[in-house]
Structures are given as C-alpha cells and as structure tokens.
Amino acid sequence: MNTEIMYTLFYLLLTVCVIYPPSEFISLGFTIPSLFTSLLGSESEEFIAYHIKRSILTLFVYSVLPLGYIVGLWFNGAEDASLLSLHDHVFWKIFGTTCIILPLLAAYQIIYWSRDNWRYHPIAKNISHFCNNNSDWISVASNINSEFRSIDKTIIQTSSICEIVATENWILKITPFTIFVAHQSDTRLVVNKSDTHHISQNNEREVQYVTIEVKSFREGVGSFVIRLNAMNFRDLQNRLSRTIEVLPNIIFHKNILEKFIDAFKEEIQENIRYLTNQELDSCIGCMQTIANVKLQKLCTDSSNTESCGTCYCKPMWCVDCMARWFASRQDNEQPDTWLSSRCTCPMCRVNFCILDVCLVEAEEN
C-alpha cells in the first residue's frame, strides 16, 4: 500500500507540473509545446495555426492524465494492488468510467472544432469578430501572423501558462486553450488593481503586480485582464499606440534602480557645482536631455590602488544616465552598498565615487 501511496503522490505532483509547469520543467523542455515541437511547427511562421494545434494537444494531454494514473497504477502494483482490488467499489467505478470518457469527450471536442476549416475553434471565434468587408477569420489570422513575424513586437511571459504579445495593431493574451484578441484602434486599457509582495525577510525588496483590464469597443468582443509585473508595464506601454489609463488609487512602487537614482540625485546635491561657460551637448546616454554632470576628484580617500582618480572628460552625461551607469557596475545582491561604492567613468574608465559627481552650472560672465 505504501508503494501505491508514493506513486499516487508522485503522479499528482507530475500532473500539477504538466498543467502548470515550474521553471525547472520549462528549462529542461518538459512542456507540451517543447515535447511536441515536430507536430506544432514554427510559431513565428504560422502563429495562429501553431496555437490552434497547441491548444488541441493541450486539451488531449490533459484529458488522458487521469487514465494515465490508472494505467500506471496497474503496471506499478499489478493485479494484486490494494487500490485495484477496490474495483467493485462505486467510487472506483465512477472514477474509472470518467477516466475513459474524458479522452473520448476531448476527441469529440477536437472534431467539433475542426469543422469548416477550424471555424468553431475558440481562437478562430475570437478572431472572427474582427472580420470586415465580408472577409473571413483566416484573412485576419494572416494579418496577425504577419505582424507577429515582425521584430517590432513585445512579448511578456506573465506566467508559465500565459503570455502577452503586443504587435503594431494587436494585443494578444495567450492561454492554454485560446487566445484573447483586441485591436489597439478600438480598445481601452485601464490599470484597476495592484498588489505588492515582499521577496525578502527584511521587506526591503518587493515586487509589484498590476492588473490591466482590456476593453474592446467592437461588438461581440469580450474584455479580458492582463496581470503583469510592474517592471514590464513600461515595455507594454512603449509598444502600444494608446496610453494605458491608471486609476487615481493605483500607486506604482519604485524598484531598486529607481530608488537608487533618487538617492543618487539627493546625494550629489551636497557636492560643489562644476562651473563652465562652454556650450553643452545632449547626453550621449539618452540623447533626450542636456548633459548636466561632470566628474572631478573631490574625495580624499587614496588608501589603495582602486581609489578615485582625475577625470578629464567634458560633461557628456545627464544625472539620470550617470546614476544608471553607476548602478549597473554594482553588485545586484548588495544594493545597500551601492552609494558607498566606486565606479569607472563610462569614457576614460578612471575610478570615481559619488562624492566626485558634480552638477554643471553655467558660469556667470
């Protein structure tokens, strides 16, 4: 009986990992799309056809999982297995009958979906709402395929079974059995909820998730929600042609980098200013603002060979880009030490610390 209990627990764990694969399974390729690559074809070439086939395989694999348990139990415990000896029990009869019926129902569902060139598949139904001028869903699917092949798209993996794709005109939410579709031209996106989770015991490191409701004004198209890490919010917004509305009660928490940039700016306010009368160029990091910081040795620490040196570069960076550069050269596992650490000049590679970063001011004539 102990063997059967261990097998049952193992199979339950395996079933959970198949339905909701952890990162270890994904990295090893133990997922339905990875195992059936030869049957699915290329996602980049035929995006819609790929996911129709993927949803069919997913449905069938899910349906045979209970039957796989009984078959495995039979081979594991043979005919004298304690659980199999209960074959006359009404519960066992119901369970066994259900295990056989589920794959048959799945096969019937797949046959129903396949009628009239997959017209009744959930993905095809969702796409068909966007048909114009007597076109069919296949022409819309062809447009989606074309945009997905473009490099100008954003893909965000929100979970192991859900993915968000934003192309030039489309917003797609990919789930195990279907794809929710919205066209950017007739869609409103609203951030209506956020939740924060601490990922360290000292509560200093946290992750924030936001929930975005995607509402389409097109008749027949239902709304759907996108839940993603707040750090991916800007990536999604940059790809969309319309602004994502944020309700007044939603506050985006700053990540570690944003908090460091604020602290960096606050610290250098105490440093002396660098006066100059030369005309300054745009920051070579972002090309958006005028360069406004200069590195000049002000600290007195010369205790070792890694002490700060003299930088002869002219002002070429804005304070935000310099702060990002400084943070990028630090240990990600020890953010508490960033402000007291050193960095190298992006151009001449001389060492500097935060005491050597000076804001630029125009010199009075």
N, C-alpha and C positions, 0 to 999 in steps of 0.2 A: 504493500500500500504506500510505503514511503517513496518508492520509485515513481509511482503514479502521481503522487502529490508534487514531487520535484518536477516531473515532466509537465504537469498542468501549470505550475508557476512559470516554468521556462517558456511554455507556449504562450501564456498570457503576456509575458514580457516581450516576446518576439512579435506578437500581434500588435501591441502598442507601438513598437519601433517601426513596424511596417506602415501603420496608419499615420503615425506622427514621428517620422524618423529623426533621431538626435543627430547632432553634428558629426559624431563618430561614424554613424552609418552613412551619412552623406559623403564624408571624406573618403570612405572606403568603397563608395559606389554601390552600396546595398540599398538602393531605392528603386522603385518601379521604373521610372524613366531611364535610369542607368542600366538596369538589368535587361531592358527590352529596347536598347538603342537601335538594334538592327531592324526591328519592326516599326519603330516610330519614325525613323528617317531624321531629317535635319530640321530643327526648329527655325533656323534662320532662313531657310529656303521656302518652306511651306508652313508658316506659323500656325494658321488656323487648322489645317489638316493634321499637323503634329499634335495639337492639343485635343482634337476630336479623338484621335487614336489613343492618346494618353488617357483620356477620361474613360474610354471603353475598357482598356486594360486595367485601370484602377478599380472600376466597378467589378470586373470579373475576379480580380485577385482578392478584393475584399469579400466577395460572396463565397469563395472557396475556403476562406480561413477556418470557419467552424468545421467544415468537412475534413480539412487537413488535420484538425485536432483529433477527430475520431480515428482517422486512418493511422496517424502517428501513435495513438494510444493502443491501437490493435497490434501494430508491429512492436511497440515497446513492451507491452505487457502480455502479448499473446492471448490465447483464448481464455486462460485462467485468471486474467486481470480482474481485480476486485470491482473496478468500475464497470467493466464489460459484463460482469456477472449480474449486474442490475438491469440487464436489457429488458426484463419484463416489467420494470417499474414505469409508471405512466409518465413521469417526468423525463426519463431517459428516452422513451418512445417519442415524446414530443420534440425533444432536442434532436434526436437522430433524424426524424422526419424533416425538421426545419433545416438541418444541415444539407439535406438532399434537395429540398425545394429552393433554397436560396440561389444556387448556381443556375437552376432552371429559370427562375424569375429574372436573374441577371441576363441570361441568354435571350429571353423574350424581350426584355427592355432594349437590348442592343439591336435586335432585329427590328423592333418598332422604330428606333432612332434612325436606322439605315434606310428606311423607306424614302422614296423620291429623292435620292441623292443626299441623304442625311438631313433633309429639310426639318425633321422633327427633333433633331438633337438640340439640347438646351443652348449650346453655343450658337448654332445656326438660328435658333429662335431669337436669341438676344441680338444677333447681328441684323436679322431681317427687319427690325424696327427702323433701321437707318436706310432702307431702300427708297430711292427717289426715282421719279420718271419711269415707272414700270420696270426698274431693274430688280434683279433677284439678289439673294443673300450672297451668292458666290462672287458677284462683282464687288460687293462691299468687302468681303473677305480678301479679295485680291488687292484692294486698296490698303487694307490693314497689313497684309503680307509685305507689300512694297515699302510701307513706312517702317516696318519692323526691320527690314534689311538695311535701312539707312543707319549710319553710325550716329546720327543726331537723335538719339533717344536716351531715356533714363530708365534703368531697371533697378528696382529696390526690392530686396528679399525681406519681407516683413516677418515671415516665419518659415519653418521648414516645409509648409504646405501651401503657402500663399505668397504671391509675388505681384508687384505693381509695375506696370510698364506704361510710360508716358512717351508718346511719339509726337510728331508735329501737330497732329489733329486729334489723336485718340488718347483716352485714358482707359486702361485695361486692368482689371483685377482678376488674376488667375487663381482659381481654387481647384481642388481635386477633380470635380465633376463638370465645371463650367467656367466661362469667362464672363464677367460683368463688363459691359461696354458703355462708354459715354463719349460723345463727341464734344470737344472743347468749345465749339461755337455756340452750343445751346446748353451749357452746363454751368451750374453754380456750385462752388466748393466752399464749405464752411467748417472751420475748426470749432467743434462744440463741446469738446471734453479733453481733459488732460489728466494724467496720473503720473506720479513720481515714485520711483523705487530706489532704495539705498542699496548699493552693491558693496559696501564695506562696513565693518562693525562700528567704525568711528563716525559714520554718517557723513563723511566729508566727500565721498564720491557717490554720485547718484545718476540715475538715468530717467529721462522723462519721455513718456509716450503721449502722442496726441491722436485724437480721433477726428478724422475729416469725413464729413458727410458729402457725398457726391450726388447732387440733384440734377436730373436732366429735365428740360422743359419739353422734350419731344414726347408725343403721345405714346403710351404703352411702355415706355422705358422706366423701370423702377429705380429708385435711389439705392445706393449701396454705401458702405462705410469703409474707410481706409484707416487702419491703426498702424502707425509707424513711429520709429524713434525720432524724437525732436531734432536730432542731428541730421536726419535725412530730409527734414522739411524744406530746407533751402534748395537742396538738389531737385526736389519735385517742383518747387515754385519756379526755379530757373528754366525748367523745360516747358512749363505751361504758358499759354498765351493770355491767360487771365489771372488776376490776383486771387489768392486764397483768402477768404474773409476770416478774420479771427474775432470771436465774440469778446466783448469787453471783460468778461470774468476769466478769460484764459490768459495766464501769465507764463511766458516761456522762461524756464530756468536757464541760466548761463552755464555752459560747460566749462571744463577746467581751463581750456585755452582762452575763452572769453573773459573768465575771471582773472587770469594772469595778465591779459592785455590791460584790463582796468587797473590792476595793481602796478603794472609797469609804468603806465602813464602817471599814476599818482606819485610814484617814487621819483621819477625824473623831474617832476615839478620842483623838487628841492635842489636840483643841481643848478649851477650857474648857466646863464644863457651864452650861446655862441653868436657873437655879433658879426654880421657880414653885410657888405654893400653890393655883392655880386648877384647877378640875376640867377635865380634857381630854376632848375628844370623839373619836369614831372618825376614823381617817384618811379624808379625803374622796376619796382616790385609789382605795383598795382596799376601804374600809369593813369591813376584817377585823381590824385591829389599832388600838390607841390611838395617836393622834398622839404622836410622841416626838422631833421635831426642830424647832428654831427657828432662823431666820436672823437673825443680828445681826453688824454690821460689826466684824470683828476684824483684818482685813488692813490694812496701812499703805500699800498702793500707791494713789496718787492722781495718777499721771503723765499720764493722759489723760481725755477725756470719758466713756470707757467703763469707768472704774474703779468699784469696788463702792460701793453706796450703803447707806442705812439702811432696813431693812425693819421696818414697824410691825405686820405681820400676826401674829396669835397663832399658836401651834403648831397646825397643821391637817394635817400630813403625817407619815407614818412614814418611816423612813430608807430603806426599800426603794423606796417610791414616789418619794421625792425623788431617789434615785440614778437611777432610770429616767427621771425628768423631765430631770435634768441630762444624761444620755447622749443623750436624744432631741434635744437642742438643739445637739449637736456634729456635726462633720464625720465622716461614716461612713468616709471614706477615710483619716483620720488618727487612729486610736484612741490612738496614743501621746501625743497632745496633750490628751486629754480631762481628765486630772487637773489640768493647769495652766491650763485654760481657764476662762471665765466662763459664767454662765447667767443667766437672769432669773427672778425669783420667779414661781411659777405664778399668783399672785393680783395683786400690785401691780406686777409687771414691773420691779422695781428689780434692778440687776445684783448678783450675788454670786459668790464663788469658793468653793472647797472649804474654805478657812480660816474662812469665815463660817457654816458649818453646825455647829450645836451640839446635842448630845443633851440632852434635857429630863430634869431630876431634880426630884423633889418636895422643896420647901423645908421644912426642919425648923422646927417651931414653937419 
